[in-house]
Amino acid sequence: MRGEFAGACEYYEQAIAVVTEVGANEDVVSMRSRQAQLYGHTSARWHMTCSATLPRISTRLANTASRPSGRRPRRGEPLIAQVLVGVADLALRRDQPDREARLLGASAGVRGLPDRSHPDVARIERAARSRLGDTGFAEAALEGTQTSWSQLIEVTLAS
């Protein structure tokens, strides 16, 4: 039936369990991303689910290297960039503007350019700039492009 997002989330959870058993980690990551979107359509708060899932995603994708200039994006890189934005949102909620800026910088670095189509990026960037100033934001974002994205995620989730 249309509009039963909570039920769809449960079906995704069951499917993810099966896909995890067979070791198809790339598929699990994309399934979790879609599941997060479905949770967003429900009245349930899905941030707790995401924060429990992000360390697993980070661990599974830790071997993905930064993209050299001129190379086409790898299959998982856009998703990694979205995960970085999600963790930046978590940093925003924890009042960590320097981490917000670093994570947004890392996201832009993974994608190859900033994601101007994602409304959360603009919201998080505005919040970080208002607390760090333009220069402080630019410095932190640059630092984020030069730091391992998995390390940025780990530090943010550990705090």
Biotite code that builds the C-alpha atoms (Angstrom):
import biotite.structure as struc

atoms = struc.array([
    struc.Atom([0.000, 0.000, 0.000], chain_id="A", res_id=1, res_name="MET", atom_name="CA", element="C"),
    struc.Atom([1.251, 3.514, -0.794], chain_id="A", res_id=2, res_name="ARG", atom_name="CA", element="C"),
    struc.Atom([2.673, 5.672, 1.949], chain_id="A", res_id=3, res_name="GLY", atom_name="CA", element="C"),
    struc.Atom([3.461, 2.939, 4.465], chain_id="A", res_id=4, res_name="GLU", atom_name="CA", element="C"),
    struc.Atom([7.035, 4.054, 5.025], chain_id="A", res_id=5, res_name="PHE", atom_name="CA", element="C"),
    struc.Atom([7.447, 2.439, 8.439], chain_id="A", res_id=6, res_name="ALA", atom_name="CA", element="C"),
    struc.Atom([6.535, -0.951, 6.966], chain_id="A", res_id=7, res_name="GLY", atom_name="CA", element="C"),
    struc.Atom([8.938, -0.399, 4.087], chain_id="A", res_id=8, res_name="ALA", atom_name="CA", element="C"),
    struc.Atom([11.690, 0.385, 6.602], chain_id="A", res_id=9, res_name="CYS", atom_name="CA", element="C"),
    struc.Atom([11.048, -2.936, 8.342], chain_id="A", res_id=10, res_name="GLU", atom_name="CA", element="C"),
    struc.Atom([11.251, -4.801, 5.022], chain_id="A", res_id=11, res_name="TYR", atom_name="CA", element="C"),
    struc.Atom([14.504, -3.014, 4.254], chain_id="A", res_id=12, res_name="TYR", atom_name="CA", element="C"),
    struc.Atom([15.858, -4.098, 7.650], chain_id="A", res_id=13, res_name="GLU", atom_name="CA", element="C"),
    struc.Atom([15.061, -7.734, 6.840], chain_id="A", res_id=14, res_name="GLN", atom_name="CA", element="C"),
    struc.Atom([16.611, -7.439, 3.389], chain_id="A", res_id=15, res_name="ALA", atom_name="CA", element="C"),
    struc.Atom([19.724, -5.795, 4.823], chain_id="A", res_id=16, res_name="ILE", atom_name="CA", element="C"),
    struc.Atom([20.160, -8.701, 7.234], chain_id="A", res_id=17, res_name="ALA", atom_name="CA", element="C"),
    struc.Atom([20.104, -11.158, 4.326], chain_id="A", res_id=18, res_name="VAL", atom_name="CA", element="C"),
    struc.Atom([22.435, -9.091, 2.135], chain_id="A", res_id=19, res_name="VAL", atom_name="CA", element="C"),
    struc.Atom([24.842, -8.670, 5.056], chain_id="A", res_id=20, res_name="THR", atom_name="CA", element="C"),
    struc.Atom([25.005, -12.449, 5.505], chain_id="A", res_id=21, res_name="GLU", atom_name="CA", element="C"),
    struc.Atom([26.146, -12.927, 1.921], chain_id="A", res_id=22, res_name="VAL", atom_name="CA", element="C"),
    struc.Atom([28.773, -10.185, 2.323], chain_id="A", res_id=23, res_name="GLY", atom_name="CA", element="C"),
    struc.Atom([27.528, -7.716, -0.305], chain_id="A", res_id=24, res_name="ALA", atom_name="CA", element="C"),
    struc.Atom([28.726, -4.662, 1.634], chain_id="A", res_id=25, res_name="ASN", atom_name="CA", element="C"),
    struc.Atom([28.384, -2.158, -1.232], chain_id="A", res_id=26, res_name="GLU", atom_name="CA", element="C"),
    struc.Atom([24.713, -3.114, -1.521], chain_id="A", res_id=27, res_name="ASP", atom_name="CA", element="C"),
    struc.Atom([24.189, -2.766, 2.232], chain_id="A", res_id=28, res_name="VAL", atom_name="CA", element="C"),
    struc.Atom([25.472, 0.798, 2.121], chain_id="A", res_id=29, res_name="VAL", atom_name="CA", element="C"),
    struc.Atom([23.065, 1.846, -0.630], chain_id="A", res_id=30, res_name="SER", atom_name="CA", element="C"),
    struc.Atom([20.202, 0.007, 1.084], chain_id="A", res_id=31, res_name="MET", atom_name="CA", element="C"),
    struc.Atom([20.908, 1.821, 4.367], chain_id="A", res_id=32, res_name="ARG", atom_name="CA", element="C"),
    struc.Atom([20.900, 5.117, 2.506], chain_id="A", res_id=33, res_name="SER", atom_name="CA", element="C"),
    struc.Atom([17.489, 4.382, 0.987], chain_id="A", res_id=34, res_name="ARG", atom_name="CA", element="C"),
    struc.Atom([16.213, 3.161, 4.343], chain_id="A", res_id=35, res_name="GLN", atom_name="CA", element="C"),
    struc.Atom([17.292, 6.448, 5.925], chain_id="A", res_id=36, res_name="ALA", atom_name="CA", element="C"),
    struc.Atom([15.299, 8.316, 3.287], chain_id="A", res_id=37, res_name="GLN", atom_name="CA", element="C"),
    struc.Atom([12.238, 6.212, 4.102], chain_id="A", res_id=38, res_name="LEU", atom_name="CA", element="C"),
    struc.Atom([12.662, 6.873, 7.809], chain_id="A", res_id=39, res_name="TYR", atom_name="CA", element="C"),
    struc.Atom([12.764, 10.549, 6.947], chain_id="A", res_id=40, res_name="GLY", atom_name="CA", element="C"),
    struc.Atom([9.268, 10.217, 5.456], chain_id="A", res_id=41, res_name="HIS", atom_name="CA", element="C"),
    struc.Atom([7.894, 8.772, 8.672], chain_id="A", res_id=42, res_name="THR", atom_name="CA", element="C"),
    struc.Atom([7.236, 10.694, 11.834], chain_id="A", res_id=43, res_name="SER", atom_name="CA", element="C"),
    struc.Atom([9.880, 8.545, 13.576], chain_id="A", res_id=44, res_name="ALA", atom_name="CA", element="C"),
    struc.Atom([13.244, 10.095, 14.342], chain_id="A", res_id=45, res_name="ARG", atom_name="CA", element="C"),
    struc.Atom([15.847, 8.182, 12.352], chain_id="A", res_id=46, res_name="TRP", atom_name="CA", element="C"),
    struc.Atom([18.949, 9.981, 13.589], chain_id="A", res_id=47, res_name="HIS", atom_name="CA", element="C"),
    struc.Atom([19.585, 7.281, 16.202], chain_id="A", res_id=48, res_name="MET", atom_name="CA", element="C"),
    struc.Atom([19.405, 4.573, 13.538], chain_id="A", res_id=49, res_name="THR", atom_name="CA", element="C"),
    struc.Atom([21.854, 6.508, 11.376], chain_id="A", res_id=50, res_name="CYS", atom_name="CA", element="C"),
    struc.Atom([24.312, 7.141, 14.166], chain_id="A", res_id=51, res_name="SER", atom_name="CA", element="C"),
    struc.Atom([24.303, 3.429, 14.983], chain_id="A", res_id=52, res_name="ALA", atom_name="CA", element="C"),
    struc.Atom([24.803, 2.560, 11.297], chain_id="A", res_id=53, res_name="THR", atom_name="CA", element="C"),
    struc.Atom([27.457, 5.118, 10.352], chain_id="A", res_id=54, res_name="LEU", atom_name="CA", element="C"),
    struc.Atom([30.343, 3.430, 12.181], chain_id="A", res_id=55, res_name="PRO", atom_name="CA", element="C"),
    struc.Atom([29.597, 0.202, 10.293], chain_id="A", res_id=56, res_name="ARG", atom_name="CA", element="C"),
    struc.Atom([29.416, 2.042, 6.979], chain_id="A", res_id=57, res_name="ILE", atom_name="CA", element="C"),
    struc.Atom([32.633, 3.895, 7.774], chain_id="A", res_id=58, res_name="SER", atom_name="CA", element="C"),
    struc.Atom([34.431, 0.652, 8.592], chain_id="A", res_id=59, res_name="THR", atom_name="CA", element="C"),
    struc.Atom([33.217, -1.098, 5.436], chain_id="A", res_id=60, res_name="ARG", atom_name="CA", element="C"),
    struc.Atom([34.200, 1.760, 3.175], chain_id="A", res_id=61, res_name="LEU", atom_name="CA", element="C"),
    struc.Atom([37.458, 2.692, 4.922], chain_id="A", res_id=62, res_name="ALA", atom_name="CA", element="C"),
    struc.Atom([39.522, 1.270, 2.063], chain_id="A", res_id=63, res_name="ASN", atom_name="CA", element="C"),
    struc.Atom([38.025, 3.690, -0.455], chain_id="A", res_id=64, res_name="THR", atom_name="CA", element="C"),
    struc.Atom([40.818, 6.072, -1.410], chain_id="A", res_id=65, res_name="ALA", atom_name="CA", element="C"),
    struc.Atom([40.388, 9.735, -2.244], chain_id="A", res_id=66, res_name="SER", atom_name="CA", element="C"),
    struc.Atom([39.780, 10.272, -5.935], chain_id="A", res_id=67, res_name="ARG", atom_name="CA", element="C"),
    struc.Atom([42.757, 11.587, -7.925], chain_id="A", res_id=68, res_name="PRO", atom_name="CA", element="C"),
    struc.Atom([42.009, 14.631, -10.068], chain_id="A", res_id=69, res_name="SER", atom_name="CA", element="C"),
    struc.Atom([40.388, 13.851, -13.404], chain_id="A", res_id=70, res_name="GLY", atom_name="CA", element="C"),
    struc.Atom([39.240, 10.333, -12.487], chain_id="A", res_id=71, res_name="ARG", atom_name="CA", element="C"),
    struc.Atom([35.588, 9.348, -12.680], chain_id="A", res_id=72, res_name="ARG", atom_name="CA", element="C"),
    struc.Atom([33.942, 8.848, -9.280], chain_id="A", res_id=73, res_name="PRO", atom_name="CA", element="C"),
    struc.Atom([33.902, 5.356, -7.868], chain_id="A", res_id=74, res_name="ARG", atom_name="CA", element="C"),
    struc.Atom([30.586, 3.722, -7.161], chain_id="A", res_id=75, res_name="ARG", atom_name="CA", element="C"),
    struc.Atom([30.550, 4.459, -3.423], chain_id="A", res_id=76, res_name="GLY", atom_name="CA", element="C"),
    struc.Atom([31.975, 7.979, -3.406], chain_id="A", res_id=77, res_name="GLU", atom_name="CA", element="C"),
    struc.Atom([28.684, 9.912, -3.742], chain_id="A", res_id=78, res_name="PRO", atom_name="CA", element="C"),
    struc.Atom([27.303, 7.877, -0.861], chain_id="A", res_id=79, res_name="LEU", atom_name="CA", element="C"),
    struc.Atom([30.404, 8.546, 1.240], chain_id="A", res_id=80, res_name="ILE", atom_name="CA", element="C"),
    struc.Atom([29.913, 12.254, 0.555], chain_id="A", res_id=81, res_name="ALA", atom_name="CA", element="C"),
    struc.Atom([26.281, 11.992, 1.740], chain_id="A", res_id=82, res_name="GLN", atom_name="CA", element="C"),
    struc.Atom([27.340, 10.122, 4.873], chain_id="A", res_id=83, res_name="VAL", atom_name="CA", element="C"),
    struc.Atom([29.849, 12.899, 5.611], chain_id="A", res_id=84, res_name="LEU", atom_name="CA", element="C"),
    struc.Atom([27.039, 15.463, 5.336], chain_id="A", res_id=85, res_name="VAL", atom_name="CA", element="C"),
    struc.Atom([24.948, 13.370, 7.741], chain_id="A", res_id=86, res_name="GLY", atom_name="CA", element="C"),
    struc.Atom([27.789, 13.261, 10.253], chain_id="A", res_id=87, res_name="VAL", atom_name="CA", element="C"),
    struc.Atom([28.277, 17.029, 9.782], chain_id="A", res_id=88, res_name="ALA", atom_name="CA", element="C"),
    struc.Atom([24.611, 17.415, 10.739], chain_id="A", res_id=89, res_name="ASP", atom_name="CA", element="C"),
    struc.Atom([25.326, 15.389, 13.874], chain_id="A", res_id=90, res_name="LEU", atom_name="CA", element="C"),
    struc.Atom([28.262, 17.713, 14.640], chain_id="A", res_id=91, res_name="ALA", atom_name="CA", element="C"),
    struc.Atom([25.894, 20.665, 14.203], chain_id="A", res_id=92, res_name="LEU", atom_name="CA", element="C"),
    struc.Atom([23.493, 19.168, 16.740], chain_id="A", res_id=93, res_name="ARG", atom_name="CA", element="C"),
    struc.Atom([26.430, 18.664, 19.120], chain_id="A", res_id=94, res_name="ARG", atom_name="CA", element="C"),
    struc.Atom([27.554, 22.288, 18.642], chain_id="A", res_id=95, res_name="ASP", atom_name="CA", element="C"),
    struc.Atom([30.905, 21.389, 17.021], chain_id="A", res_id=96, res_name="GLN", atom_name="CA", element="C"),
    struc.Atom([31.260, 23.994, 14.230], chain_id="A", res_id=97, res_name="PRO", atom_name="CA", element="C"),
    struc.Atom([34.896, 23.162, 13.445], chain_id="A", res_id=98, res_name="ASP", atom_name="CA", element="C"),
    struc.Atom([33.945, 19.533, 12.844], chain_id="A", res_id=99, res_name="ARG", atom_name="CA", element="C"),
    struc.Atom([30.945, 20.592, 10.752], chain_id="A", res_id=100, res_name="GLU", atom_name="CA", element="C"),
    struc.Atom([33.240, 22.573, 8.451], chain_id="A", res_id=101, res_name="ALA", atom_name="CA", element="C"),
    struc.Atom([35.847, 19.793, 8.239], chain_id="A", res_id=102, res_name="ARG", atom_name="CA", element="C"),
    struc.Atom([33.198, 17.193, 7.384], chain_id="A", res_id=103, res_name="LEU", atom_name="CA", element="C"),
    struc.Atom([31.661, 19.426, 4.712], chain_id="A", res_id=104, res_name="LEU", atom_name="CA", element="C"),
    struc.Atom([35.151, 20.004, 3.292], chain_id="A", res_id=105, res_name="GLY", atom_name="CA", element="C"),
    struc.Atom([35.797, 16.260, 3.259], chain_id="A", res_id=106, res_name="ALA", atom_name="CA", element="C"),
    struc.Atom([32.438, 15.669, 1.558], chain_id="A", res_id=107, res_name="SER", atom_name="CA", element="C"),
    struc.Atom([33.293, 18.161, -1.178], chain_id="A", res_id=108, res_name="ALA", atom_name="CA", element="C"),
    struc.Atom([36.718, 16.550, -1.516], chain_id="A", res_id=109, res_name="GLY", atom_name="CA", element="C"),
    struc.Atom([35.278, 13.057, -1.932], chain_id="A", res_id=110, res_name="VAL", atom_name="CA", element="C"),
    struc.Atom([32.737, 14.257, -4.519], chain_id="A", res_id=111, res_name="ARG", atom_name="CA", element="C"),
    struc.Atom([35.245, 16.489, -6.271], chain_id="A", res_id=112, res_name="GLY", atom_name="CA", element="C"),
    struc.Atom([33.104, 19.603, -5.686], chain_id="A", res_id=113, res_name="LEU", atom_name="CA", element="C"),
    struc.Atom([30.600, 20.913, -3.133], chain_id="A", res_id=114, res_name="PRO", atom_name="CA", element="C"),
    struc.Atom([27.085, 19.439, -3.331], chain_id="A", res_id=115, res_name="ASP", atom_name="CA", element="C"),
    struc.Atom([24.886, 22.500, -3.915], chain_id="A", res_id=116, res_name="ARG", atom_name="CA", element="C"),
    struc.Atom([21.811, 20.321, -4.550], chain_id="A", res_id=117, res_name="SER", atom_name="CA", element="C"),
    struc.Atom([21.670, 18.970, -0.987], chain_id="A", res_id=118, res_name="HIS", atom_name="CA", element="C"),
    struc.Atom([19.667, 21.365, 1.241], chain_id="A", res_id=119, res_name="PRO", atom_name="CA", element="C"),
    struc.Atom([21.383, 20.129, 4.407], chain_id="A", res_id=120, res_name="ASP", atom_name="CA", element="C"),
    struc.Atom([24.788, 21.206, 3.092], chain_id="A", res_id=121, res_name="VAL", atom_name="CA", element="C"),
    struc.Atom([23.690, 24.847, 2.820], chain_id="A", res_id=122, res_name="ALA", atom_name="CA", element="C"),
    struc.Atom([22.012, 24.767, 6.247], chain_id="A", res_id=123, res_name="ARG", atom_name="CA", element="C"),
    struc.Atom([25.027, 23.207, 7.981], chain_id="A", res_id=124, res_name="ILE", atom_name="CA", element="C"),
    struc.Atom([27.442, 25.527, 6.169], chain_id="A", res_id=125, res_name="GLU", atom_name="CA", element="C"),
    struc.Atom([25.448, 28.612, 7.239], chain_id="A", res_id=126, res_name="ARG", atom_name="CA", element="C"),
    struc.Atom([25.475, 27.447, 10.861], chain_id="A", res_id=127, res_name="ALA", atom_name="CA", element="C"),
    struc.Atom([29.221, 26.742, 10.846], chain_id="A", res_id=128, res_name="ALA", atom_name="CA", element="C"),
    struc.Atom([30.049, 30.039, 9.104], chain_id="A", res_id=129, res_name="ARG", atom_name="CA", element="C"),
    struc.Atom([27.957, 31.986, 11.620], chain_id="A", res_id=130, res_name="SER", atom_name="CA", element="C"),
    struc.Atom([30.067, 30.577, 14.475], chain_id="A", res_id=131, res_name="ARG", atom_name="CA", element="C"),
    struc.Atom([33.486, 30.340, 12.829], chain_id="A", res_id=132, res_name="LEU", atom_name="CA", element="C"),
    struc.Atom([33.350, 33.296, 10.446], chain_id="A", res_id=133, res_name="GLY", atom_name="CA", element="C"),
    struc.Atom([34.224, 33.023, 6.761], chain_id="A", res_id=134, res_name="ASP", atom_name="CA", element="C"),
    struc.Atom([37.972, 32.659, 7.322], chain_id="A", res_id=135, res_name="THR", atom_name="CA", element="C"),
    struc.Atom([37.607, 30.100, 10.118], chain_id="A", res_id=136, res_name="GLY", atom_name="CA", element="C"),
    struc.Atom([35.147, 28.093, 8.047], chain_id="A", res_id=137, res_name="PHE", atom_name="CA", element="C"),
    struc.Atom([37.415, 28.136, 4.983], chain_id="A", res_id=138, res_name="ALA", atom_name="CA", element="C"),
    struc.Atom([40.422, 27.000, 7.027], chain_id="A", res_id=139, res_name="GLU", atom_name="CA", element="C"),
    struc.Atom([38.490, 24.167, 8.697], chain_id="A", res_id=140, res_name="ALA", atom_name="CA", element="C"),
    struc.Atom([36.949, 23.050, 5.388], chain_id="A", res_id=141, res_name="ALA", atom_name="CA", element="C"),
    struc.Atom([40.382, 22.975, 3.757], chain_id="A", res_id=142, res_name="LEU", atom_name="CA", element="C"),
    struc.Atom([41.668, 20.926, 6.679], chain_id="A", res_id=143, res_name="GLU", atom_name="CA", element="C"),
    struc.Atom([38.794, 18.506, 6.070], chain_id="A", res_id=144, res_name="GLY", atom_name="CA", element="C"),
    struc.Atom([39.910, 17.931, 2.478], chain_id="A", res_id=145, res_name="THR", atom_name="CA", element="C"),
    struc.Atom([43.373, 16.997, 3.744], chain_id="A", res_id=146, res_name="GLN", atom_name="CA", element="C"),
    struc.Atom([42.226, 14.605, 6.474], chain_id="A", res_id=147, res_name="THR", atom_name="CA", element="C"),
    struc.Atom([41.031, 11.025, 6.089], chain_id="A", res_id=148, res_name="SER", atom_name="CA", element="C"),
    struc.Atom([37.233, 11.091, 5.899], chain_id="A", res_id=149, res_name="TRP", atom_name="CA", element="C"),
    struc.Atom([36.992, 7.906, 7.960], chain_id="A", res_id=150, res_name="SER", atom_name="CA", element="C"),
    struc.Atom([39.080, 9.530, 10.704], chain_id="A", res_id=151, res_name="GLN", atom_name="CA", element="C"),
    struc.Atom([36.782, 12.586, 10.696], chain_id="A", res_id=152, res_name="LEU", atom_name="CA", element="C"),
    struc.Atom([33.748, 10.325, 11.087], chain_id="A", res_id=153, res_name="ILE", atom_name="CA", element="C"),
    struc.Atom([35.347, 8.317, 13.886], chain_id="A", res_id=154, res_name="GLU", atom_name="CA", element="C"),
    struc.Atom([36.355, 11.420, 15.856], chain_id="A", res_id=155, res_name="VAL", atom_name="CA", element="C"),
    struc.Atom([32.899, 12.957, 15.512], chain_id="A", res_id=156, res_name="THR", atom_name="CA", element="C"),
    struc.Atom([31.029, 9.803, 16.489], chain_id="A", res_id=157, res_name="LEU", atom_name="CA", element="C"),
    struc.Atom([33.356, 9.190, 19.445], chain_id="A", res_id=158, res_name="ALA", atom_name="CA", element="C"),
    struc.Atom([32.725, 12.608, 20.980], chain_id="A", res_id=159, res_name="SER", atom_name="CA", element="C"),
])
